[in-house]
Amino acid sequence: MIGTFEPGKNEVDRRVLDWLLEESQPAVRYRALVDLLGRPESDPEVRKALSNIARVGWVRDQLRLQGPKGFWEPREPKNVEEWVDFLYFPPFRATNWRALVLSELGVDAAHPGVKKLADLLFEYKLRLGSPFNFFYEEMCISANTARMLTRFGHGDHPKVQRLWNWIIEDQRADGGWNCSQGTPGTLDVWEPLAAFASVPTAKRSTKMRAAIDRGAEFYLERKLFREGRPYPPWLRFHYPNHYFYDILVGLDVVTDLGFAGDRRLRPALELLGKKRQRDGTWPIDKLHPDIGPGVTVHPDPKKIKPLVLEPAGHSSKWVTLKALRVLKRVESAS
């Protein structure tokens, strides 16, 4: 049973929607109004929720920890060696990771804290003279940066355009992407498609549209999770995701890009339905880093302190929001 979303007819969905619309988390309320109820951006309630995102809830909690110069690290780098790690380490609590979360939660791009974040990324990570710049870096890094800065209002900046060119250039012959050069694509590198989804449809170039079609086909051919041996972390739900993949990430991105009516989504949608709890919500299963046995390319989970917005093992507003908007897109496409 895939499930549906009928807030006007289904009592469970109505209660879940009321929960998502609570004013204590305006980032969730804003997206629920727009994505689930179809309210226009000009709607007074939508505008109010948007204006409150930086004032109440998760975004406020993150911004309150931001330093006066815009970063979360204790100090600026003193030398080139420190510059390499600046903004990016330690995972997943350094500035780069918090900025990704803020961009996803919809904080106003005009907010002073967001402006400082963008300036830092352009200065330290998008300068060719930097010892660690994000041009031609691992695709997860480059695409996440393009997505973040686009959501922060800098999608047309020449340096972001350079990132788009790299994303398109690095797409593999099979339509996917990979962080290891000379290798086929992998579902694990989802960030390029998510980056393209952040670009308004009318602003997508011909090359972007072609890359989207090939990338979506790569995911649909594999039913969003059938690649190699079964990998349990892909079947668990998380937030923040950072650069880790799971089927909810895949469903959200592929349906957002206009492929919600493709029947090859059905196995992933059935898994989504099975993971729904009796009260109509979905939980965060694990906090990242959640990695399978034998994986060595990621940081040691025992040495990493997760970035926590909602605790694992409990109903999650953000995961539930994403799951319901996937179902709504699928219904609309049927």
C-alpha positions in Angstrom: 0.0 0.0 0.0 1.6 3.2 -1.2 -0.7 5.5 0.7 -2.3 8.9 -0.1 -2.5 12.4 1.4 -6.1 13.6 1.9 -6.1 16.3 4.6 -9.7 17.2 3.9 -11.1 13.7 4.0 -8.7 11.6 6.1 -8.7 12.2 9.9 -5.1 11.0 10.3 -3.9 13.3 7.6 -5.8 16.2 9.0 -4.1 15.7 12.4 -0.7 15.4 10.8 -1.3 18.5 8.8 -2.3 20.4 11.9 0.9 19.2 13.5 3.0 20.4 10.6 1.3 23.8 10.6 2.2 24.6 14.2 3.8 28.0 14.5 6.6 26.6 16.7 8.5 25.6 13.5 7.7 28.2 10.8 10.1 26.5 8.4 7.9 23.5 8.3 4.7 25.6 8.4 5.8 27.6 5.4 6.6 24.5 3.3 3.4 22.8 4.4 1.3 25.8 3.3 3.0 26.0 0.0 3.8 22.3 -0.9 0.9 20.5 0.7 -1.9 23.1 0.6 -0.9 24.8 -2.6 -1.0 28.3 -1.1 0.7 31.0 -3.2 3.7 33.0 -2.0 1.5 36.1 -1.8 -0.9 34.4 0.8 -0.7 36.4 4.1 -0.1 33.2 6.2 2.6 32.1 3.8 4.3 35.5 4.0 4.0 35.5 7.8 5.5 32.0 8.1 8.4 32.9 5.8 9.2 36.0 7.8 9.2 34.0 11.1 11.7 31.3 9.9 14.7 33.1 11.3 12.9 34.2 14.4 11.5 30.9 15.8 12.6 27.3 15.9 15.5 25.5 14.3 16.8 28.4 12.1 16.8 30.7 15.1 18.6 28.1 17.1 21.3 27.8 14.5 21.7 31.5 13.8 22.1 32.2 17.5 25.3 30.2 17.5 26.7 32.0 14.5 29.7 34.2 15.2 29.7 37.9 14.4 31.8 37.3 11.2 29.4 34.6 10.0 31.0 31.4 10.8 30.6 28.8 13.6 34.2 27.9 14.1 36.0 29.4 17.1 38.3 31.6 15.0 39.5 32.4 11.5 42.4 30.4 10.1 45.9 31.7 10.8 47.7 29.9 8.0 47.2 28.0 4.8 47.0 24.6 6.7 44.1 25.9 8.7 42.5 27.5 5.7 42.0 24.1 4.1 39.8 22.9 6.9 38.0 26.3 7.5 34.2 26.2 7.2 34.2 22.5 6.4 35.6 20.6 9.4 34.6 19.1 11.7 31.9 17.2 10.0 28.9 17.9 10.3 28.8 20.9 12.6 31.1 23.3 10.8 29.8 26.3 8.9 29.4 24.5 5.6 27.0 22.0 7.0 24.9 24.4 9.0 24.7 26.6 5.9 23.3 23.7 4.0 20.6 23.1 6.6 19.7 26.8 6.7 19.3 26.9 2.9 17.0 23.9 3.0 14.9 25.4 5.8 14.1 28.5 3.7 15.7 31.3 5.6 15.4 34.6 3.8 18.4 35.2 1.5 18.5 38.8 2.6 19.1 37.9 6.3 22.4 39.4 7.5 23.6 36.0 8.7 22.9 34.4 5.3 24.7 37.2 3.5 27.8 36.6 5.7 27.6 32.9 4.9 27.6 33.5 1.2 30.4 36.0 1.4 32.5 33.4 3.4 31.9 30.7 0.8 32.9 32.9 -2.1 36.0 34.1 -0.3 37.3 30.9 1.1 35.9 28.1 -1.0 35.1 29.6 -4.4 38.4 31.4 -5.2 40.8 29.7 -7.6 43.8 30.8 -5.5 42.3 29.0 -2.4 44.2 25.9 -1.3 40.9 24.1 -1.0 38.4 25.5 -3.5 35.2 23.8 -4.6 35.7 24.1 -8.3 36.4 20.6 -9.7 36.2 19.1 -6.2 34.2 16.0 -5.3 30.8 16.3 -6.9 29.0 16.0 -3.6 30.8 19.1 -2.5 30.5 21.1 -5.7 26.8 20.3 -6.2 25.9 21.0 -2.6 27.5 24.4 -2.8 25.7 25.2 -6.0 22.4 24.2 -4.4 23.1 26.1 -1.3 24.1 29.4 -3.0 21.3 29.2 -5.4 18.8 29.0 -2.5 20.6 31.9 -1.0 19.9 34.0 -4.1 23.3 33.6 -5.9 22.3 31.2 -8.7 23.3 33.7 -11.4 26.7 34.5 -9.9 29.6 33.7 -12.4 31.2 31.5 -9.8 28.0 29.5 -9.2 27.6 29.3 -13.0 31.1 27.7 -13.0 29.9 25.1 -10.6 26.9 24.3 -12.9 29.3 23.9 -15.8 31.4 21.4 -13.7 28.3 19.5 -12.7 27.2 19.1 -16.3 30.7 18.3 -17.5 31.2 15.6 -14.8 28.0 13.6 -15.6 29.0 10.1 -16.5 28.1 8.2 -19.7 25.4 6.2 -17.8 23.7 9.4 -16.7 24.8 9.3 -13.1 27.6 11.1 -11.1 30.4 9.8 -8.9 33.0 11.4 -6.6 35.7 9.1 -8.0 37.0 10.1 -11.4 36.8 7.5 -14.2 34.1 5.5 -12.5 30.4 4.9 -13.4 27.6 6.8 -11.7 26.2 5.8 -8.4 22.9 6.5 -6.6 25.0 7.7 -3.7 25.9 10.9 -5.5 22.5 12.5 -5.6 23.6 16.1 -5.0 23.7 17.2 -8.7 20.1 16.4 -9.3 19.2 18.1 -6.0 21.2 21.1 -7.2 19.3 21.3 -10.5 16.0 21.1 -8.6 16.9 24.3 -6.8 16.9 26.2 -10.1 13.5 27.5 -11.2 12.3 25.6 -14.3 12.3 28.7 -16.5 16.0 29.4 -15.7 17.2 25.9 -16.6 19.5 25.9 -19.6 19.2 23.3 -22.4 22.2 21.5 -21.1 20.7 21.5 -17.6 17.5 20.0 -18.9 19.4 17.3 -20.8 21.4 16.5 -17.7 18.3 16.3 -15.6 16.6 13.9 -18.0 19.6 11.6 -18.1 20.2 11.8 -14.3 16.5 11.1 -13.5 16.6 8.1 -15.9 19.7 6.8 -14.1 17.7 6.8 -10.8 14.5 5.4 -12.3 16.3 2.5 -14.0 17.5 1.5 -10.6 14.2 2.0 -8.8 16.0 4.6 -6.6 17.6 1.9 -4.4 18.5 -1.2 -6.4 22.2 -0.9 -7.0 24.6 -3.7 -6.1 24.1 -5.4 -2.8 21.3 -4.1 -0.6 22.5 -1.2 1.5 20.4 -0.8 4.7 21.3 2.9 5.4 19.6 3.8 2.1 16.3 2.4 3.5 16.5 4.5 6.7 15.4 8.1 6.9 17.6 10.9 8.2 17.8 14.6 8.6 20.1 16.5 8.1 21.3 14.4 5.1 24.6 16.3 4.5 25.9 14.2 1.5 24.3 10.9 2.4 21.7 9.2 0.2 18.4 7.5 1.2 15.3 6.6 -0.7 13.4 9.6 0.7 16.1 11.9 -0.7 15.7 10.1 -4.1 11.9 10.3 -4.1 11.9 14.0 -3.1 14.3 15.0 -5.8 13.0 12.9 -8.6 9.4 13.9 -8.0 10.4 17.6 -7.6 12.0 17.4 -11.0 8.8 16.3 -12.7 9.0 12.5 -12.8 6.3 11.8 -10.1 4.2 9.8 -12.6 6.9 7.3 -13.5 5.8 3.8 -12.5 9.4 2.8 -11.7 9.0 4.8 -8.5 6.5 2.3 -7.2 8.9 0.0 -5.2 10.4 3.0 -3.4 6.9 4.4 -2.8 5.8 1.1 -1.3 8.8 1.2 1.1 7.8 4.8 2.0 4.2 3.6 2.8 5.5 0.7 4.9 7.6 3.1 7.0 4.6 5.3 7.9 3.7 5.1 11.6 0.1 4.4 12.8 -0.3 8.1 13.7 0.4 9.1 10.1 3.9 10.4 10.7 7.4 9.2 9.7 10.4 9.1 12.0 14.0 9.9 11.7 15.5 6.4 11.8 19.2 7.5 12.4 21.3 10.5 12.6 24.2 10.8 10.3 26.8 9.6 9.9 24.8 6.4 9.4 27.0 4.1 7.3 27.0 0.4 6.5 29.7 -2.1 7.5 32.9 -2.0 5.4 32.4 1.6 4.2 35.6 3.5 4.8 35.3 6.7 2.7 33.2 8.5 5.3 34.3 9.8 8.8 34.4 7.4 11.6 30.9 7.6 13.2 32.5 7.1 16.6 34.5 10.3 16.2 31.7 12.5 14.8 29.1 14.5 16.8 25.9 14.6 14.8 24.1 17.9 14.0 20.7 17.4 15.6 17.5 19.2 14.8 15.1 16.4 15.7 16.1 13.3 17.7 16.3 9.9 16.0 13.7 7.3 16.8 10.8 9.8 17.0 8.3 11.3 14.7 10.0 14.0 12.5 8.2 17.0 11.2 10.8 17.5 8.4 10.8 13.9 7.3 7.0 13.7 7.4 6.7 16.9 5.4 9.0 15.5 2.7 7.1 12.2 2.6 3.7 13.9 2.3 4.8 16.2 -0.5 6.2 13.2 -2.4 2.8 11.5 -2.1 1.0 14.7 -3.2 3.2 15.0 -6.3 2.5 11.4 -7.2 -1.2 11.9 -6.7 -1.1 15.0 -8.9 0.7 13.2 -11.6 -1.7 10.2 -11.7 
